[in-house]
Amino acid sequence: MTKVRIIGGGLTGILAAFEAHRLGAREIVLEDALDRLGGWSLPRVSHGLELRDGEFAFGPAQDPIRQALEWCGIAFDEVDLHAGAISPSPTGPRASWGEGPVLAAEALAGSAGPGPETLSDILRAYPRAAADPLAHYCQWRLGVWLDQVHASAAPALGLHEVRLTPVGEAAAANVSTPRRGAVPRDGLNGLFASASRALARLGVEIRLHSLVSPREAAHGCTEDERVVWAADPLPLFDLADQKSPKPRLIGERVASYVFRARLEAPLPLTIRNYTGEGMVSALRVYQSRGETLVSVECVDEVGDEVLRAEVLRLLAPFARRPMILDACVLTNMRTRFACPSVEAVQRLARLEAELDQRHQGRFIVAGWESADIGARFSALAGRMAQSLGPAARISAVA
C-alpha cells in the first residue's frame, strides 16, 4: 500500500491530505513544525475574538476548495461578499462598489499577448491613463521594478478586476453588487480544528512540532511512498543539482492592525485602496462572536491617530452612517510573499522538473508558482492524481 507523507500543515497541506484519501491512499502522514494545523492562516484569538490579518472568505458552492472541505464535514454559511474600491482619478480618490480599481480611460490599447510573463506586460495592455496609476499603485505596494514581478501576482494585487470607464463618467458608488461566497461557520480557528478532527477520523496521522528537511523528505521517495511538499518552497533549492543561491522572492512589508468598531455597513466587507497614497492598502470588516472588527493592512507602520483618520476616511463611502473605531486589539508586522518574482517562478519550474525526473513523480511540489490558492490546489490535485492514481487504485482494492 502506498504511503503519502505531506510536509506542511497549512490549508494547502490539509487539502493535500483530503485529496490523498479521496484518491484511495490510506496510509497518510501530515507533518507541521507548529503546535497545531493552520500555518500562517491561523488567526490569533483574544477574549474569544478571531483577530484576522488576511483573507477569510471562500467561494460559492462550486468552489473546489470549499467542496473539498465540505466533503470532510466542515460547515460554511452562505453570505454575500461585499467589496469596495478606492481608485485614483484626476479629481481625487473616488469610491465604487466592486473588487477592482475603476479608472477613466476610453479603451484598452491592445492585448497583453499570449501568456504575459510580468506585471509590466499586463500593464502595457492598458492605455497610459490607466497604466500609469496602476504602475504607481503596484510600486507603492511592492517597492520593486514591475518587470521583476511575475504575471501570476495580478490577482493578489486586484489587477484581474480592473474596470475602465469613459472619461468624465462617474463610477457607480451607490450600487452594491456583491458576489456570492461563504465563511466558515465556526470561524477560521474552528475550520482548522474541524479539519484536524476530520483528518483523524479518516485515519490520517498528524505529527506536530515536526521540522522536516527537504533532504530527509526526498530520502523517503521510495517505490511505495509519495512525498507532497506543501511547505515553503525555498528550502527545496538545497536539492538542486546545480548549487546556486536561492531565487529572490518579492516580500511585501505589511503592518496589520485590528480594531473593535461600531458601524453600519454590509458585512463581510473588503475595501482596497488603489490610489497608491496614504498607508492603508486594504480593510476587511467582519464579525466574530457578534462583535464587529476592522482588520487593516498597511504598507508600513503608522501612528494611531493618523491610522484611525485614514481608516474612517476610506470606510465612510461604504457605511450607512458615521462610525466609531474603538480599541486596537492587534498590531502585527510581517513580510508577505504573495507576489512571486519572474526568477522564482522560472527556477521553481526547472527545479520541479528536475525533482520529477529524479524521483519519477514521487516527490510532489504544491503549485507555488501561482499566487492564487485555487489555481495552486488545482495544480496540486492534478499532480497527485497522476502520481497516486495507479497505486491508489491498487491499494483501494487490496
Residue pairs with C-beta under 8 A, 6 or more apart in sequence:
1 25
1 26
1 27
1 224
1 395
1 398
2 25
2 27
2 224
2 225
2 226
2 388
2 391
2 392
2 394
2 395
3 25
3 27
3 28
3 29
3 224
3 225
3 226
4 17
4 20
4 25
4 27
4 28
4 29
4 225
4 226
4 228
4 388
5 28
5 29
5 31
5 217
5 220
5 225
5 226
5 227
5 228
6 13
6 16
6 17
6 20
6 28
6 29
6 30
6 31
6 227
6 228
6 230
7 13
7 31
7 212
7 217
7 227
7 228
7 229
7 230
7 231
8 31
8 32
8 39
8 229
8 230
8 231
8 232
8 366
9 30
9 31
9 32
9 34
9 36
9 37
9 38
9 39
9 206
9 208
9 230
10 32
10 37
10 38
10 39
10 40
10 41
10 230
10 231
11 38
11 39
11 41
11 65
11 373
12 39
12 230
12 366
12 373
12 376
12 377
12 380
13 30
13 32
13 37
13 39
13 228
13 230
13 231
14 30
14 37
14 192
14 195
14 199
15 65
15 68
15 69
15 377
15 380
16 30
16 228
16 230
16 366
16 380
16 384
17 28
17 30
17 199
17 202
17 204
18 68
18 69
18 71
18 72
18 198
18 199
18 202
19 68
19 380
19 381
19 384
20 28
20 226
20 228
20 384
20 388
21 28
21 202
21 203
21 204
22 68
22 71
23 384
23 385
23 388
23 389
23 392
24 388
24 392
24 393
24 395
24 396
25 226
25 388
25 391
25 392
25 395
26 203
26 395
26 396
28 202
28 203
28 204
28 205
29 204
29 205
29 207
30 37
30 199
30 204
30 205
30 206
30 207
31 206
31 207
31 208
31 210
31 212
32 39
32 206
32 207
32 208
32 210
33 209
33 210
33 211
34 42
34 208
34 209
35 208
35 209
36 42
36 192
36 193
36 196
36 208
37 192
37 195
37 196
37 206
37 208
38 188
38 189
38 192
40 54
41 54
41 188
41 192
42 188
42 189
42 192
43 50
43 51
43 52
43 53
43 54
43 56
43 187
43 188
43 189
44 50
44 51
44 330
44 332
45 51
45 189
46 329
46 330
48 288
48 289
49 288
49 289
49 291
49 293
49 329
50 187
50 188
50 189
50 288
50 293
51 258
51 293
51 295
51 329
51 330
52 188
52 258
52 284
52 286
52 293
52 295
53 254
53 256
53 258
53 295
53 297
53 330
53 332
53 334
55 284
56 183
56 184
56 188
56 268
56 284
56 286
57 79
57 81
57 181
57 182
57 183
57 268
58 65
58 66
58 69
58 76
58 181
58 182
58 183
58 184
59 65
59 66
59 181
59 182
59 374
60 66
60 179
60 180
60 181
60 182
61 67
61 78
61 182
63 181
63 182
63 374
64 374
64 377
64 378
64 381
65 373
65 374
65 377
66 76
66 182
68 377
69 76
69 191
69 195
70 76
72 195
72 198
72 199
72 202
73 194
73 198
74 184
74 191
74 194
74 195
74 198
75 184
75 185
75 186
75 194
76 182
76 183
76 184
76 185
77 182
77 183
77 184
77 185
78 180
78 181
78 182
79 180
79 181
79 182
79 183
79 268
80 178
80 179
80 180
80 181
80 266
81 178
81 179
81 180
81 181
81 268
81 270
82 97
82 176
82 178
82 265
82 266
82 267
82 268
82 269
82 270
82 318
83 97
83 98
83 99
83 178
83 179
83 269
83 270
83 271
83 272
84 95
84 96
84 97
84 98
84 269
84 270
84 271
84 272
84 317
84 318
85 95
85 96
85 97
85 98
85 99
85 100
85 101
85 102
85 158
85 271
85 272
85 274
86 93
86 94
86 95
86 271
86 272
86 273
86 274
86 275
86 314
86 317
87 93
87 94
87 95
87 96
87 101
87 102
87 103
87 171
87 274
87 275
88 101
88 103
88 133
88 136
88 137
88 274
88 275
88 276
88 277
89 103
89 104
90 104
93 275
93 277
94 102
94 170
94 171
94 173
95 171
95 173
95 317
95 318
96 102
96 171
96 172
96 173
97 172
97 173
97 175
97 176
97 177
97 318
98 161
98 163
98 177
99 158
99 161
99 179
99 270
99 272
100 158
100 159
100 160
100 161
100 162
100 163
100 274
101 133
101 134
101 137
101 158
101 161
101 162
101 163
101 272
101 274
102 163
102 164
102 165
102 171
103 129
103 130
103 133
103 134
103 162
103 163
103 164
103 165
104 129
104 130
104 164
104 165
104 166
104 167
104 168
104 169
105 126
105 127
105 129
105 130
105 164
105 165
105 167
106 127
106 164
106 166
106 167
107 127
107 164
108 125
108 126
108 127
108 164
109 124
109 125
109 126
109 127
109 128
109 131
110 125
111 125
112 121
112 122
112 124
112 125
113 121
115 151
116 122
116 125
116 151
117 150
117 151
117 342
118 146
118 147
118 148
118 149
118 150
118 151
118 342
119 138
119 146
119 147
119 149
119 150
119 151
119 153
119 154
119 157
119 159
120 135
120 146
120 147
120 149
121 151
122 151
122 154
122 159
123 131
123 134
123 135
123 138
123 146
124 131
126 134
126 162
126 164
129 167
130 162
130 164
133 274
133 275
133 276
134 159
134 162
134 274
135 146
136 276
137 157
137 274
137 275
137 276
138 146
138 149
138 157
138 159
139 146
139 276
140 276
140 277
140 299
141 157
141 252
141 276
141 281
141 299
142 149
142 250
142 252
142 339
143 253
144 250
147 342
148 250
148 341
148 342
148 343
149 250
149 339
149 340
149 341
149 342
150 339
150 340
150 341
150 342
150 344
150 345
150 369
152 340
152 345
152 369
152 370
152 371
152 372
152 375
153 250
153 338
153 339
153 340
153 371
154 160
155 371
155 372
156 338
156 339
156 371
156 372
157 339
158 272
158 274
165 171
173 317
176 266
178 266
183 268
183 286
184 190
184 191
186 193
186 194
187 288
196 206
199 206
200 206
212 231
213 235
213 238
214 229
214 235
214 236
214 238
214 239
215 238
215 239
217 227
217 229
217 363
218 227
218 239
218 355
218 359
218 363
220 227
221 227
221 359
221 362
221 363
222 362
223 362
224 391
225 362
226 362
226 363
226 364
226 384
226 387
226 388
226 391
227 359
227 362
227 363
227 364
228 364
228 366
228 380
228 384
229 236
229 363
229 364
229 365
229 366
230 366
230 380
233 348
233 365
233 366
233 368
234 246
234 247
234 249
236 348
236 351
236 355
236 365
237 244
237 246
237 247
237 347
237 351
239 351
239 355
240 351
240 354
241 354
247 341
247 343
247 344
247 347
247 348
248 341
248 343
248 344
249 337
249 340
249 341
249 344
250 337
250 339
250 340
250 341
250 344
251 335
251 336
251 337
252 335
252 336
252 337
252 338
252 339
253 299
253 300
253 333
253 335
254 281
254 297
254 298
254 299
254 333
254 334
254 335
254 336
255 279
255 297
255 298
255 299
255 300
255 301
255 302
255 331
255 332
255 333
256 295
256 296
256 297
256 298
256 330
256 331
256 332
256 333
256 334
257 295
257 296
257 298
257 307
257 328
257 330
257 331
257 332
258 293
258 294
258 295
258 296
258 328
258 329
258 330
259 293
259 294
259 296
259 308
259 311
259 325
259 326
259 327
259 328
259 329
260 291
260 292
260 293
260 325
260 326
260 327
260 329
261 285
261 292
261 293
261 294
261 323
261 324
261 325
261 326
262 292
262 323
262 324
262 326
263 285
263 292
263 315
263 319
263 321
263 323
263 324
264 319
264 320
264 321
264 323
265 285
265 315
265 318
265 319
265 320
265 323
266 318
267 285
267 286
267 287
267 292
268 284
268 285
268 286
268 287
269 283
269 284
269 285
269 286
269 318
270 282
270 283
270 284
270 285
271 282
271 283
271 284
271 285
271 314
271 315
271 318
272 281
272 282
273 280
273 281
273 282
273 314
278 310
279 298
279 299
279 300
279 302
279 306
279 307
279 310
280 296
280 297
280 298
280 307
280 310
280 311
280 314
281 297
281 298
281 299
282 296
282 297
283 294
283 295
283 296
283 297
283 311
283 314
283 315
284 294
284 295
285 292
285 293
285 294
285 295
285 315
286 292
286 293
286 295
287 293
293 329
294 311
294 315
294 325
296 307
296 311
298 307
301 333
302 310
304 328
308 325
311 325
312 323
312 325
315 323
316 322
316 323
338 371
339 371
340 368
340 369
340 371
344 369
345 369
348 365
348 368
348 369
349 369
351 365
352 365
355 363
355 365
356 363
361 386
361 387
362 387
364 380
364 383
364 384
364 387
365 383
366 376
366 379
366 380
367 375
367 376
367 377
367 378
367 379
367 380
367 383
368 376
370 376
370 379
